[in-house]
Amino acid sequence: MPTTELRGVDPHAAVESLRAALTEVGIVFPSLGVDFANPDLKLVELGRVRADVAERLAEALRRGGRE
C-alpha cells in the first residue's frame, strides 16, 4: 500500500474493523488497540496472544476466514 494511502487510514477505525473480523472467526486479541507512542505512524498494537490463539488465527487465514 502506498504511503499516501496510509495517511488516510484512521487507526481507531482499523482497530474496530480488525476486532470485528477476528470476532467473526472466534478469535480475541485482548491487547488489540491503537498504539499512541507515535501518532504520526498510526500504528495498531496487536499485543500478545496465547499460542493457541495464534494457531487459530493462522488457520482462519489459511481458510480465508471461512468456517
JOQUICOR-V422587 format. One record per residue. N is the residue number from 1. RES is the residue in one letter. PSI is psi in degrees with one decimal (999 if undefined). D_LAST is the distance of its C-alpha to the last C-alpha in Angstrom with 1 decimal. Layout:
n=N res=RES psi=PSI d_last=D_LAST
n=N res=RES psi=PSI d_last=D_LAST
//
This chain:
n=1 res=M psi=127.3 d_last=28.2
n=2 res=P psi=151.0 d_last=31.9
n=3 res=T psi=-36.2 d_last=33.6
n=4 res=T psi=-33.0 d_last=34.7
n=5 res=E psi=-35.2 d_last=31.2
n=6 res=L psi=-34.3 d_last=30.6
n=7 res=R psi=-30.2 d_last=33.5
n=8 res=G psi=-5.5 d_last=32.0
n=9 res=V psi=125.3 d_last=28.8
n=10 res=D psi=118.1 d_last=29.0
n=11 res=P psi=-30.8 d_last=27.6
n=12 res=H psi=-42.5 d_last=27.1
n=13 res=A psi=-39.4 d_last=25.0
n=14 res=A psi=-41.2 d_last=23.0
n=15 res=V psi=-46.9 d_last=22.5
n=16 res=E psi=-37.2 d_last=21.3
n=17 res=S psi=-44.8 d_last=19.0
n=18 res=L psi=-42.5 d_last=17.4
n=19 res=R psi=-44.1 d_last=17.4
n=20 res=A psi=-43.4 d_last=15.6
n=21 res=A psi=-41.6 d_last=12.9
n=22 res=L psi=-40.3 d_last=12.5
n=23 res=T psi=-37.7 d_last=12.6
n=24 res=E psi=-28.2 d_last=9.7
n=25 res=V psi=16.4 d_last=7.5
n=26 res=G psi=29.8 d_last=10.1
n=27 res=I psi=133.3 d_last=12.5
n=28 res=V psi=126.8 d_last=16.2
n=29 res=F psi=99.7 d_last=19.0
n=30 res=P psi=-29.0 d_last=22.1
n=31 res=S psi=8.5 d_last=24.5
n=32 res=L psi=127.9 d_last=22.8
n=33 res=G psi=179.8 d_last=25.7
n=34 res=V psi=135.1 d_last=28.3
n=35 res=D psi=114.4 d_last=30.7
n=36 res=F psi=4.4 d_last=34.2
n=37 res=A psi=-39.2 d_last=36.2
n=38 res=N psi=88.4 d_last=36.7
n=39 res=P psi=-29.2 d_last=35.9
n=40 res=D psi=-27.7 d_last=36.8
n=41 res=L psi=-18.5 d_last=33.9
n=42 res=K psi=54.3 d_last=31.3
n=43 res=L psi=146.9 d_last=29.3
n=44 res=V psi=127.3 d_last=26.1
n=45 res=E psi=115.7 d_last=26.2
n=46 res=L psi=-28.1 d_last=22.9
n=47 res=G psi=-169.5 d_last=24.7
n=48 res=R psi=142.7 d_last=24.2
n=49 res=V psi=156.9 d_last=21.2
n=50 res=R psi=158.5 d_last=21.1
n=51 res=A psi=-38.0 d_last=20.2
n=52 res=D psi=-33.8 d_last=17.2
n=53 res=V psi=-41.4 d_last=15.8
n=54 res=A psi=-40.1 d_last=16.6
n=55 res=E psi=-41.6 d_last=14.8
n=56 res=R psi=-37.9 d_last=11.5
n=57 res=L psi=-45.7 d_last=12.2
n=58 res=A psi=-42.6 d_last=13.0
n=59 res=E psi=-41.2 d_last=9.9
n=60 res=A psi=-40.0 d_last=7.8
n=61 res=L psi=-39.5 d_last=10.7
n=62 res=R psi=-36.3 d_last=10.7
n=63 res=R psi=-8.9 d_last=7.3
n=64 res=G psi=24.3 d_last=8.8
n=65 res=G psi=-0.2 d_last=6.6
n=66 res=R psi=140.1 d_last=3.8
n=67 res=E psi=999 d_last=0.0
//
